[in-house]
């Protein structure tokens, strides 16, 4: 009795919501800083002399930051969440600080901004991969999908906030070049500077909170799966690379989400040729991601209540994404298709696309973990997000060379969604982790 341990399942702690909140805020801030420049690209060109290539590269630092992804997976597996989160948040503080260094030489300033974006990109592997690991470590089986959804989707919500904050804080340049006075240019630059300082302050505050309180794990595990032994780092990779079913759903996730991330990061560039203003492009991007976050959390809550439905949910979401992306692409080709090109149709198609694709992220994550259990959650999700960033990086790499015409970029969206839908249709689902929790705990 004196040394008796509590049961492995059903032991949850109220502080789990505080841990989830801190991680989610960190994830939100990383997405916000990453997407700083796309929504205000016209103003940034004027204030800092950025070219189209610069704007694409500032977004490109996100996928480049995934290069040490496997190091962060190893760190999470060996050292736990606290060490990984503190290292990640310190990189974000340093990156946000670099962008604020007041250097008069514009070329040096541009290099510091690029360096800051790279350091923020290095935080990407943790904020995008750790959600399932956190939910398994702290939450019971009937809350896991919801916790995964909140932790993973807040990164996208941060990107959405940039679409809102950027155009509201930073005024667009005047329409005519000869009307641009020095005072107007200086005003735009001052507003950008104020936004960079505010983002630095926010990131520093989150880092301080995590330093003060962010435990690696609860005193007792909340489920049998959380307490069970996992495969080693090396054996996990062997298991993943030899599991054909995992490779199928990894591609089903990585291709459309990678394409969509790259596309949404330069949405303003894509919509400018069809005479959509910077502010309208910002609102379209904002509502598409916010809608995805809301629906994604709702879908995850549904998956927690009715278990074993992950494949069915993904089929519905990817079917919707294929139809919405096709509608958007055909609308942009209005001279060929003669479809009405209005603000309403652009808003509707983009928002639906964002809702369907963003809300699929936590469902995919839960399916990865169930399929390859007992591979650690951080490793399985790390591999697929690394793949997603590879596809995003390839797409943005081509964009740096072919950034004058975007119809090829738009056609990548429905093609990737359709391919993902076909892969999910052929996939045979299994729930190994859920089976362990339900059967062993009973």
VMD Tcl script that draws the C-alpha trace (Angstrom):
set ca {
  {0.00 0.00 0.00}
  {2.76 2.47 0.91}
  {4.63 1.97 -2.40}
  {1.61 1.23 -4.54}
  {1.49 3.17 -7.81}
  {-1.72 4.64 -9.21}
  {-3.23 2.91 -12.25}
  {-1.47 3.64 -15.53}
  {-4.65 4.72 -17.30}
  {-7.00 7.50 -16.33}
  {-4.49 9.59 -14.32}
  {-4.57 13.10 -15.79}
  {-3.50 16.42 -14.30}
  {-5.17 19.81 -14.61}
  {-1.81 21.37 -15.47}
  {-1.92 19.54 -18.82}
  {-3.96 22.47 -20.18}
  {-1.28 24.94 -19.09}
  {1.41 22.86 -20.84}
  {-0.79 22.72 -23.96}
  {-1.37 26.49 -23.81}
  {2.35 27.32 -23.55}
  {3.26 25.01 -26.43}
  {0.37 26.31 -28.55}
  {1.44 29.93 -27.98}
  {4.98 29.05 -29.06}
  {3.60 27.35 -32.16}
  {1.39 30.38 -32.89}
  {4.35 32.79 -32.59}
  {6.52 30.70 -34.92}
  {3.82 30.75 -37.62}
  {3.28 34.49 -37.18}
  {6.99 35.32 -37.53}
  {7.43 32.96 -40.50}
  {4.58 34.63 -42.44}
  {5.55 38.21 -41.59}
  {6.60 39.24 -45.09}
  {4.21 37.62 -47.57}
  {1.13 39.67 -46.58}
  {3.06 42.97 -46.71}
  {5.33 42.19 -49.64}
  {4.51 45.40 -51.57}
  {5.30 47.55 -48.53}
  {8.47 45.56 -47.76}
  {9.72 46.05 -51.32}
  {9.42 49.81 -50.86}
  {10.80 50.08 -47.31}
  {13.71 47.63 -47.52}
  {14.26 47.29 -51.25}
  {13.23 43.63 -51.28}
  {12.88 42.02 -54.72}
  {10.39 39.28 -55.69}
  {13.25 36.83 -55.19}
  {13.81 38.17 -51.65}
  {10.13 37.74 -50.74}
  {10.13 34.15 -52.02}
  {13.38 33.44 -50.14}
  {12.00 34.85 -46.87}
  {9.20 32.26 -47.10}
  {11.70 29.62 -48.29}
  {13.68 29.86 -45.01}
  {10.80 27.93 -43.41}
  {11.41 24.66 -45.28}
  {15.19 25.23 -45.21}
  {14.91 25.37 -41.41}
  {13.74 21.76 -41.49}
  {17.22 20.56 -42.50}
  {18.14 19.64 -38.86}
  {14.68 18.08 -38.34}
  {16.15 14.69 -37.38}
  {18.29 16.29 -34.67}
  {15.18 17.78 -33.03}
  {13.42 14.39 -33.29}
  {16.37 12.75 -31.54}
  {16.43 15.48 -28.88}
  {12.72 15.06 -28.15}
  {13.05 11.28 -27.95}
  {16.12 11.36 -25.64}
  {15.74 14.56 -23.57}
  {11.98 15.12 -23.52}
  {9.77 18.10 -24.21}
  {11.26 20.70 -21.85}
  {14.78 20.74 -23.30}
  {13.43 20.69 -26.87}
  {10.94 23.50 -26.27}
  {13.52 25.71 -24.52}
  {16.06 25.28 -27.34}
  {13.36 25.99 -29.92}
  {12.06 29.11 -28.18}
  {15.60 30.46 -27.67}
  {16.25 30.16 -31.43}
  {13.02 32.08 -32.05}
  {14.04 34.85 -29.63}
  {17.43 35.19 -31.32}
  {15.84 35.19 -34.79}
  {13.19 37.78 -33.89}
  {15.90 39.91 -32.26}
  {18.13 39.84 -35.34}
  {15.33 41.30 -37.46}
  {15.15 44.30 -35.10}
  {18.84 45.30 -35.16}
  {18.82 48.99 -36.24}
  {21.49 49.04 -38.97}
  {21.52 51.99 -41.38}
  {23.11 49.99 -44.24}
  {20.11 48.52 -46.08}
  {22.05 45.54 -47.47}
  {23.27 44.48 -44.00}
  {19.75 45.00 -42.66}
  {18.33 42.67 -45.34}
  {20.89 40.01 -44.43}
  {19.99 40.27 -40.74}
  {16.30 39.88 -41.60}
  {17.07 36.81 -43.73}
  {19.16 35.39 -40.86}
  {16.34 35.99 -38.40}
  {13.87 34.20 -40.68}
  {16.24 31.22 -40.91}
  {16.57 30.95 -37.11}
  {12.78 31.09 -36.81}
  {12.59 28.37 -39.48}
  {14.82 26.16 -37.31}
  {12.01 26.17 -34.72}
  {9.63 24.63 -37.27}
  {10.48 20.95 -36.63}
  {9.49 21.18 -32.96}
  {6.30 23.22 -33.27}
  {5.06 21.08 -36.16}
  {6.12 17.62 -34.90}
  {5.70 17.62 -31.15}
  {1.89 17.89 -30.92}
  {1.14 14.11 -30.92}
  {4.04 13.50 -28.48}
  {2.65 16.14 -26.11}
  {-0.92 14.81 -26.36}
  {0.16 11.20 -25.64}
  {2.41 12.29 -22.75}
  {-0.18 14.46 -20.98}
  {-3.70 13.54 -22.18}
  {-6.01 10.55 -21.81}
  {-7.07 8.56 -24.93}
  {-10.43 10.36 -25.18}
  {-8.69 13.79 -25.34}
  {-5.63 12.99 -27.46}
  {-6.94 13.95 -30.91}
  {-8.32 17.24 -29.56}
  {-5.01 18.13 -27.87}
  {-3.09 17.20 -31.04}
  {-5.41 19.42 -33.10}
  {-5.00 22.45 -30.82}
  {-1.21 22.13 -30.57}
  {-0.65 21.51 -34.30}
  {-3.18 23.97 -35.74}
  {-2.09 26.99 -33.67}
  {0.97 27.22 -35.95}
  {-1.35 27.73 -38.92}
  {-3.39 30.21 -36.89}
  {-0.19 32.20 -36.36}
  {0.31 32.30 -40.13}
  {-3.30 33.46 -40.47}
  {-2.77 36.20 -37.89}
  {0.07 37.53 -40.06}
  {-2.43 37.99 -42.91}
  {-4.54 40.08 -40.56}
  {-1.89 41.95 -38.54}
  {0.47 42.76 -41.42}
  {-1.91 44.70 -43.71}
  {-3.65 46.36 -40.72}
  {-0.40 47.63 -39.14}
  {1.58 48.35 -42.31}
  {-0.06 50.61 -44.92}
  {0.30 49.62 -48.59}
  {2.29 51.91 -50.90}
  {0.41 54.40 -53.08}
  {-0.71 53.08 -56.43}
  {1.46 55.39 -58.52}
  {5.24 55.36 -58.31}
  {5.72 59.14 -58.72}
  {3.45 59.83 -55.73}
  {5.75 57.96 -53.36}
  {7.36 60.60 -51.19}
  {10.25 60.04 -48.80}
  {7.97 60.69 -45.81}
  {5.50 58.05 -47.00}
  {8.32 55.52 -47.44}
  {9.71 56.33 -43.98}
  {6.23 55.95 -42.44}
  {5.84 52.49 -43.98}
  {9.30 51.50 -42.75}
  {8.51 52.74 -39.23}
  {5.32 50.68 -39.14}
  {7.21 47.55 -40.23}
  {9.82 48.24 -37.53}
  {7.07 48.55 -34.89}
  {5.62 45.20 -35.96}
  {9.04 43.50 -35.78}
  {9.60 44.87 -32.24}
  {6.14 43.69 -31.15}
  {6.83 40.17 -32.48}
  {10.19 40.11 -30.69}
  {8.49 41.09 -27.43}
  {5.85 38.38 -27.81}
  {8.42 35.64 -28.54}
  {10.57 36.76 -25.58}
  {7.56 36.61 -23.25}
  {6.68 33.07 -24.33}
  {10.30 31.96 -23.88}
  {10.33 33.41 -20.34}
  {7.10 31.58 -19.47}
  {8.45 28.26 -20.81}
  {11.70 28.77 -18.88}
  {9.73 29.37 -15.68}
  {7.38 26.41 -16.14}
  {7.35 23.71 -18.81}
  {7.77 20.18 -17.40}
  {8.90 17.30 -19.61}
  {6.22 14.87 -18.42}
  {3.56 14.40 -15.70}
  {4.37 12.51 -12.46}
  {2.38 9.50 -13.71}
  {1.43 8.60 -17.29}
  {-2.21 9.19 -18.31}
  {-2.59 5.95 -20.32}
  {-1.06 2.55 -21.01}
  {0.34 3.82 -24.33}
  {2.07 6.74 -22.60}
  {3.74 4.36 -20.13}
  {4.77 1.70 -22.63}
  {8.27 1.18 -23.98}
  {8.96 2.66 -27.42}
  {11.37 1.63 -30.16}
  {14.85 3.12 -30.23}
  {15.71 5.99 -32.59}
  {17.50 3.74 -35.09}
  {14.93 0.93 -34.99}
  {12.15 3.48 -35.46}
  {13.59 4.66 -38.77}
  {14.04 1.09 -39.97}
  {10.41 0.36 -39.07}
  {9.13 3.48 -40.82}
  {11.09 3.03 -44.04}
  {10.05 -0.61 -44.34}
  {6.35 0.05 -43.64}
  {4.63 0.49 -47.02}
  {1.35 1.60 -45.44}
  {3.12 4.37 -43.55}
  {4.90 5.55 -46.71}
  {1.52 5.72 -48.48}
  {-0.08 8.02 -45.93}
  {3.15 9.98 -45.48}
  {2.99 10.94 -49.17}
  {-0.77 11.53 -48.89}
  {0.00 14.13 -46.21}
  {3.27 15.60 -47.46}
  {2.38 16.37 -51.08}
  {-0.85 18.43 -50.70}
  {0.17 20.07 -47.40}
  {3.60 20.97 -48.76}
  {2.10 22.49 -51.90}
  {-0.59 24.32 -49.91}
  {1.94 25.74 -47.40}
  {4.09 27.14 -50.20}
  {1.05 28.47 -52.06}
  {-0.46 30.20 -49.01}
  {2.92 31.70 -48.08}
  {3.00 33.66 -51.34}
  {-0.77 34.12 -51.75}
  {-0.37 37.87 -52.21}
  {2.04 37.31 -55.11}
  {-0.44 34.92 -56.75}
  {-3.47 37.20 -56.38}
  {-1.75 40.47 -57.40}
  {-1.84 39.69 -61.19}
  {-5.63 39.26 -61.02}
  {-5.96 42.70 -59.38}
  {-6.63 41.60 -55.81}
  {-5.32 44.14 -53.29}
  {-2.84 43.37 -50.52}
  {-5.59 43.84 -47.91}
  {-8.06 41.52 -49.70}
  {-5.35 38.88 -50.15}
  {-4.64 39.15 -46.42}
  {-8.29 38.60 -45.51}
  {-8.58 35.63 -47.87}
  {-5.52 33.99 -46.32}
  {-6.71 34.79 -42.82}
  {-10.20 33.29 -43.10}
  {-9.00 30.21 -45.00}
  {-6.63 29.26 -42.17}
  {-8.95 30.28 -39.31}
  {-11.73 28.18 -40.85}
  {-9.33 25.23 -41.08}
  {-8.35 25.58 -37.41}
  {-11.96 25.71 -36.20}
  {-13.10 22.77 -38.32}
  {-9.91 20.82 -37.52}
  {-10.47 21.04 -33.77}
  {-14.15 20.11 -34.26}
  {-13.17 17.10 -36.40}
  {-10.60 16.00 -33.81}
  {-13.19 16.24 -31.05}
  {-15.50 14.10 -33.20}
  {-12.66 11.58 -33.69}
  {-12.19 11.42 -29.89}
  {-15.87 10.62 -29.38}
  {-16.22 8.13 -32.25}
  {-12.95 6.24 -32.54}
  {-11.80 4.36 -35.61}
  {-13.11 6.91 -38.14}
  {-9.86 8.65 -39.14}
  {-9.75 7.34 -42.72}
  {-13.39 8.25 -43.37}
  {-12.82 11.81 -42.08}
  {-9.74 12.21 -44.30}
  {-11.64 11.02 -47.39}
  {-14.30 13.67 -46.80}
  {-11.75 16.45 -46.23}
  {-9.56 15.60 -49.23}
  {-12.58 15.30 -51.55}
  {-13.60 18.81 -50.51}
  {-10.03 20.11 -50.96}
  {-9.83 18.68 -54.50}
  {-13.10 20.35 -55.54}
  {-12.25 23.70 -53.91}
  {-8.72 23.89 -55.39}
  {-10.06 23.01 -58.86}
  {-12.67 25.77 -58.56}
  {-10.03 28.34 -57.55}
  {-7.65 27.36 -60.36}
  {-10.36 27.50 -63.04}
  {-11.59 30.84 -61.69}
  {-8.10 32.34 -62.09}
  {-8.15 31.23 -65.76}
  {-11.20 33.40 -66.40}
  {-10.17 34.25 -69.98}
  {-10.32 30.54 -70.84}
  {-13.10 29.22 -68.59}
  {-15.25 32.41 -68.46}
  {-16.05 31.69 -64.81}
  {-16.94 34.82 -62.82}
  {-13.80 36.28 -61.21}
  {-15.17 38.15 -58.20}
  {-13.97 38.78 -54.67}
  {-16.77 36.50 -53.45}
  {-15.69 33.52 -55.57}
  {-12.02 33.96 -54.62}
  {-12.89 34.25 -50.94}
  {-15.16 31.19 -51.02}
  {-12.82 28.86 -52.94}
  {-9.71 29.85 -50.93}
  {-11.49 29.62 -47.59}
  {-12.96 26.20 -48.41}
  {-9.54 24.96 -49.55}
  {-7.94 26.17 -46.31}
  {-10.67 24.61 -44.20}
  {-10.40 21.18 -45.83}
  {-6.58 20.97 -45.90}
  {-5.71 22.61 -42.57}
  {-8.30 20.58 -40.69}
  {-6.83 17.34 -42.07}
  {-3.46 17.92 -40.29}
  {-4.33 16.62 -36.77}
  {-6.33 13.71 -38.25}
  {-3.29 12.71 -40.31}
  {-1.03 12.99 -37.24}
  {-3.24 10.68 -35.19}
  {-3.39 8.18 -38.07}
  {0.43 8.18 -38.40}
  {0.87 7.41 -34.71}
  {-1.78 4.65 -34.72}
  {-0.31 3.04 -37.85}
  {3.32 2.76 -36.73}
  {3.00 2.38 -32.93}
  {5.32 1.76 -30.93}
  {7.45 4.18 -32.98}
  {7.71 7.42 -30.90}
  {5.24 10.10 -31.97}
  {7.88 12.77 -32.54}
  {9.81 10.55 -34.96}
  {6.85 9.41 -37.11}
  {5.42 12.94 -37.37}
  {8.90 14.39 -37.86}
  {9.49 12.25 -40.95}
  {6.21 13.29 -42.60}
  {6.58 17.02 -41.84}
  {10.14 16.83 -43.16}
  {8.75 15.31 -46.37}
  {6.08 18.00 -46.52}
  {8.73 20.71 -46.26}
  {10.79 19.02 -48.97}
  {7.83 19.31 -51.35}
  {7.21 22.87 -50.20}
  {10.88 23.70 -50.67}
  {11.00 22.25 -54.20}
  {7.92 24.25 -55.15}
  {9.30 27.52 -53.73}
  {12.67 26.79 -55.37}
  {10.95 26.73 -58.76}
  {9.01 29.84 -57.78}
  {12.25 31.81 -57.33}
  {12.89 31.23 -61.07}
  {9.33 31.25 -62.45}
  {7.68 34.05 -60.47}
  {6.17 36.05 -63.34}
  {3.29 33.65 -64.16}
  {1.43 31.49 -61.63}
  {-1.00 29.23 -63.49}
  {1.42 26.27 -63.13}
  {1.55 26.91 -59.36}
  {-2.24 26.94 -59.10}
  {-2.58 23.64 -61.01}
  {-0.25 21.96 -58.50}
  {-3.01 22.33 -55.86}
  {-5.82 20.17 -57.35}
  {-3.27 17.67 -58.67}
  {-1.73 17.14 -55.23}
  {-5.14 16.90 -53.50}
  {-6.39 14.31 -56.00}
  {-3.24 12.20 -55.61}
  {-3.62 12.29 -51.82}
  {-7.28 11.26 -52.08}
  {-6.35 8.22 -54.19}
  {-3.62 7.18 -51.73}
  {-6.04 7.38 -48.77}
  {-8.63 5.34 -50.69}
  {-6.07 2.53 -51.10}
  {-4.87 2.73 -47.48}
  {-5.83 0.03 -44.95}
  {-6.18 1.63 -41.52}
  {-5.26 0.09 -38.15}
  {-5.38 1.38 -34.56}
  {-2.53 -0.30 -32.67}
  {-2.11 2.36 -29.94}
  {-5.85 2.64 -29.32}
  {-6.15 -1.16 -29.10}
  {-3.43 -1.21 -26.42}
  {-5.16 1.48 -24.36}
  {-8.63 -0.06 -24.59}
  {-7.75 -3.76 -24.20}
  {-4.81 -3.64 -21.77}
  {-6.36 -1.01 -19.46}
  {-9.54 -3.10 -19.27}
}
mol new
graphics top color blue
foreach p $ca { graphics top sphere $p radius 0.5 }
foreach p [lrange $ca 0 end-1] q [lrange $ca 1 end] { graphics top cylinder $p $q radius 0.2 }
display resetview
